[in-house]
């Protein structure tokens, strides 16, 4: 069994600290006053947005009345391990919530993604991702910050080659496969990439077909992370600009998991390699081109 990742250790530590504070009958405000911290520091530690140093953790455990030496050492070990977070070099271009998302992605046992607008970022080629980033920008080229974000996105895909790669499940709307982001050449290469990834032993790609009509996934993209028994599942909702917002509501997380299962029931999950090849063959045909359809003479 591999050692727990920094994200797993941080999540376990914040869960244990929240339980300890509750058992001690202390509010976050009381803890902040006793520790001479700002209230936001306690909130950010318990939300996992920031790590806690060993020097800060020792007096905090004393404030919670924890005196068992084994328990203290176990929590201190979690604090030491949780500080080695991946993608820390990108903290100047990403919000803490998204860095936490990246860390959890690398440590989940199962990751489930749904998107009806574009391919999930773990599946995107660099050219496809660049075309989206450019569309979101204000000019024909990306600025330095956007280039670094794109670099981080491509680095995320190292997870696919990792020995600890989680089970990755992707559901996309059929419209995603027809939208020629970046033009025919970029989309052709992207579909070839999907054909290759469909053979990955830990990747499952499913498509909600047009014939499904209106479906609950149309309310927006989301990601679900599943961990071991000691850690709760996590839900992240995606904004139109592909940023992510965490939800700490267990009921909402459960509702989105049920929604994912509904989408799974609606999806086609057969030979994705064959499907991608056929989409590639059709990509330049006139009847897939809206402009060509508009140019056809009217029958009226």
Buried (B, 14 or more C-beta within 10 A) or exposed (E): EEEBBBBBBBBBBBBBBBEBBEEEEBEBEBBBEEBEBEBEBBBBBBBBBBBBEEEBBBEBBEBBEBEEEEEBEEBBEBBBBBBBBBBEEBEEBBEEBBBBBBBBBBBBEBBBBBBBBBBBBBBBBBBBBBBBBBEEEEEEEBEEEBBBBBEBBBBBBEBBEEEEBBBBBBBBBBEBBEEBBBEEEBBBBBBBBBBEBBEEEBBBBBBBEEEBEEBBBEEEBBBBBBBEEEBBBBBBBBEEEBBBBBBEEEEEBEBBBEBBEBBBEBBBEEEBBEBBBEBBEEBEEEEBBEEEEEEEEEEE
